[in-house]
């Protein structure tokens, strides 16, 4: 797994001024550029002729959306090894640990309280990132080869 992105809850952006919202859009653009760069690096390491498919896992607590990643990917891929590649998305649950009772559990929002003792804030342990989870390429030796999972 290659963590590429780690931020708080996007719902906070709904009440932000337009100038800050545009900054979030720019951040999602750079997130996709980072993911795209990882795709091309791994494809070149495998001597790929082209990338046929790759999967991006988005944490439930991340503010990234499949639509924005797809939008920016479509603008980056023409003329590259990834042109025409199928982009798939997967969701990873958010998990947290209570600093008081040490209970570990899944959460749907970053500002959750412990379901066992009610403590707040929690330590988020996963689900707030975005990463490249698999990559399928076409090479001269084999039609399709998974080179990252």
N, C-alpha and C positions, 0 to 999 in steps of 0.2 A: 504494500500500500504506500502511496506517495501523497501525504497530506499536502494540499496546495492552497488551502483557504480555510480560514478560521475566524469567524466573527459572531457577534451576538444576534439578537432577534430582529428580523427585518420589520416586524410589525411596528417597531418604534419609528420607522421611516415614514409611516403614513401621516404623522403630524409634523414632519420636518418641512422647512422652507424648500422651494424648488431647487435652489443652488446646492443644498446638501443632498437632495435626492439625485441630482445629476452626478454628484460625486460618487454615490452608491452605484449608479449605472456605469461609471468609469471603472469602478472597482470590479464589477462583474465582467467587464471587458478584459481587464488585466488577469482576472481569475481564469477566464477561458483561454487567453493567450498562454498562460502558464500550463494549463492542461494540454493544450495543443502542442506546445513545445515538448512536453513529456512524451506525447504520442509519437512525434517525429523522431525524437532521440531513440526511443525503443525500436521503432521501425527501421531506422538506419543501422542500429546494432544488429538486427536480425537480417540485414541485407534484403530488406523487403522491396518488392517492386511497387507495392501499394498497400495501403491500409484498407481492409474490407469492413471492419467493425471494431468499435470499442465501447466500453461501458464505463460510465461515470457514476460513482456512488455519492449521493447527497445526504448528509446527516439531517435528521428530523429537526434539529435545532439550528441549522444553517439558514441563512436568508437567501441563498442562491436558489434559482428556479430552473427547471429543465428548459423552459421556454427561452430564457435569456441566454443560457449556455448554447442552446441550439442556434439561436439567432447569431451570436458572435462566431460560433463555429462555421456557419454558412458563409460568413464574410471572410474567414481566414483560409478555408480549405482550397478554393480554386487555384489550380496550377501547382498543387503540392501532392505528396504521396497519399494524403488523406482525402483528396477530392473524391466525392462519391461514396465515402465510407458511411456506414450506418452507425448512428450514435444512439446508444441505449442508456437508460437511466435506471438506477436502483436506489432505494431508500434505506438508510441505516437508522436504527432507533436511537433516541437520545437516552443516555443513562447517567445516573448521578449516584453519589454516595453522601449519606448524612454525616456531618462532622460530629454530631452528638451521639447517636446510637450506632453508627457505622453500617446501617442498612444500605444495600445497593438495590436499585430499582430503575425501571424505565420511566422517562418523563416526556411529556409532549411539548412543554414550554420551558424556557430557560429560568423563569421566575417561579418555579414550583416549590412547595414545602414538602418536608418528609411526611409520607403517609402514615408512618408508624408513630413518630413523636411530635410532628408538627414543626420541627426546627427549620430555620431559614436564615441565611441562604445555604444552598447545597453546593457540593463540589461536583461540577459536571465532569464526567469521566469519558464520555464519547458521544458522537452524534452531532457535533457542531462543526464538522469539517466537510470538505469535498475532495474526492480523490479519484484517480484513474484506477479502476479495479480490474479491468481486463482489456486486452488488445489482441485483435486477430489480423494477421497480415497474409499477403500472398507473396511467395518467394519463387525463385526459379526451381528450387528443389522440391517444394511441396505446395500444393494448391493453397491450403490454409494452415496456419500455424499460430497457436496461442503462445505469445511470448511474455505475457504479464498477467498474473491472476492473483 
